[in-house]
Amino acid sequence: MAITAAQVKELREMTGAGMMDAKKALTETDGDMDAAVDWLRTKGLAKAAKKSGRTAAEGLVAVKVEGGKGVAVEVNAETDFVAKNAEFQAMVTDIAGAAINVSDVEALKAADVDGKTVETLITDKIAKIGENMTLRRMASVEAENVVSYVHNAAADGMGKIGVLVAMNGGDEAFGRQVAMHIAAANPAALNEDALDAAFVEKERQVQIDIARESGKPEQVIEKMIEGRMKKFLAENTLLGQAFVVNPDLTVEAAAKEAGATIVAYVRMEVGEGIEKVEEDYAAEVAKLANG
């Protein structure tokens, strides 16, 4: 298939690879972006193969804790201007309050807020403010202690990143430290068992290919893979990560010292996973001009 300049540009921005290397990677993988990233990593040509969710939606994440339960909700709007609007923020606060008593988004849409369902509340606000809004998702955790944290709060209990930490034992001060760690480090899962098997296997295959490119004996390759996978699992699990407050300890070891067992967490960021549609106005005008 034909490889476009836009694809090459996207791959270069994702990996830091050179233009020709990026083009070759896409050619070798028939334009499959994820496979091209892995191809570059295998060849040692990707400087940074991390991909972050490209944010299209604006809005807010709100967190609320009552007793041993914590909830996080994401409510989207079209512009950051609306996200800073006091009326929008008040609505998000009400929605987070209603979320404490339900278990999923569909139930939350039907939940009552001052005589209206949440769905109706949002519809009314769309009509008043004149911008599309959506209740995208919610998540909840439960434990003896639940601690919340909002990174760069826009208002009380809401901002662009909301975190919940559920622990048995420990105290609020430690829980807040862990929540701040989660906001910064963005682990993929709580522990190795909670990691997606396909995610782990994909990384294992990449590491096998990288190790074999070295040309070293098979027994050395096996040890290389084992060591790299151990590091990968530690870096991608909350309990295995080096604790930002004390990098000499893992989060799990720090929790043990604090008398806590971390049982669950939520990290919710506005717009993560939603691709932003970039409009090329110059191209659009040219297209119209040419009929």
Order of alpha helices (4+ residues) and beta strands (2+ residues): alpha-alpha-alpha-beta-beta-alpha-alpha-alpha-beta-beta-alpha-beta-beta-beta-beta-alpha-alpha-alpha-alpha-beta-alpha
